[in-house]
Amino acid sequence: MSRYTDAHTTPLIDPLLTPRLSQKPPSACADIPLPVVNWQAIDQTAPTRLDGDLNVNAVPNADLILVTWTSAEWSALDHVMLNSSTPRASDDIAWRQKWFSYFNDDTVNTYSEDSTNDPLFHFQLVGISNTLGEQQRVLLVKSQVHLAHPPWIAGLESMLDTLFARTGAKRIVSTGTAGGGAITDMLGAAIVTNMAQINLEKPENDTCGYNHQTFRCETWFPSEDLYQLTQQSLMFAMDQVWNAATIADAIEELNQGQNEGAGETPEASNASASNDTYHYADLINAPLSPDNLTQAHIKVAKDQPLLTTDFYYIEETERNSPYCFLEMDDAVIAHQAENAGLEYAFIRNVSDPIVTTHTASGAPIPESVRGNWSGIVYSRCGFYSSFNSVLMSWAAIAGSH
């Protein structure tokens, strides 16, 4: 499983993708839940659930849209924003019943695991107080459409245009998992930017008239006022779940081929291209070293572009001017938001850092193995790294003035 395949919770029409798309959260570390959020530690209060403004008739008005994609991201979003007073197990899905679903025919229903129709998105509504004491209405959105899967870019653009029209929001922020763009981007780091570049290759996205363009929000950047407190007191230290014991287990999984096809595109072979056995020294670089994961990191990357692709992409080596992270939707958000007159920003976590290209002895590591290893890291850590980027998103909203 990877951030490429962990995109939907209901079946898709593409038979090549359907078997590989999880309907459950990733395995993570089953005995370690997401922690209770101690808001008092930073003299803040939890977001307020606005149940009274939700019904099966419409999408509610909002000041800001906070959107995410994968099941791991969705669970972390719900935990921080709606259920932060109790721990969250990785396999818990009961909380989904409180969400609403929007369908293409402009109907809204309560969430159902057994829905026979594919919704466009799921949503909830919270109030977050900013530094001026003003409550901001934030629509939480779990997208069911994705640039790299059917219905491709047209579906994503339609969802965004629907959200903009129905909510009257002035801003949109995406949050979720991402690939690292630099060797200094540690596992679990949370990064914010206002700039996105798009690079599409799939023929299904040929309708895109803005491929290879770069977008920048010039009128707004999220507040940094609460970042330091949030990082120090609330964010999850990834060495709790990525350490000598769990790394040994992950390497054994890689060597045994238990995670077939993790991190690969559907066009790639599920079989490893190598029968080699890999060891700690072959796979653990700086971003994956537990010594560097004792404190979660926040990175402000204003005017440094992210890279949006419609294929699963892992950096091989750090560029001279690296992207701040790699993901698969945000530049479309930027384009549609600019067309609609909304401001935007992107707050992502590094769920799969740069993967080594050569073993400790200098032998090249096949792309299939690098993809599998990246997927294993995501499946074990994306649930926890997503907690960090949601907390950073909260801090960006609550710190505004």
Secondary structure by P-SEA (a helix, b strand, c coil): cccccccccccccccccccccccccccccccccccccccccccccccccccccccccccccccbbbbbccaaaaaaaaaaccccccccccccccccccbbbbccccccccccccccccccccbbbbbbbcccccccbbbbbbccccccccccaaaaaaaaaaaaaaccccbbbbbbbbbbcccccccbbbbbbcbbbbbbccccccccccccbbbbbccccccccaaaaaaacccccccccccaaaaaaaaaaaaaccccccccccccccccccccccccccccccccccccccbbbbbbbccbbbbbbccccccccccccccccccccaaaaaaaaaaacccbbbbbccccccccccccccccccaaaaaaaaaaaaaacaaaaaaaaaaaaaaaaaacc
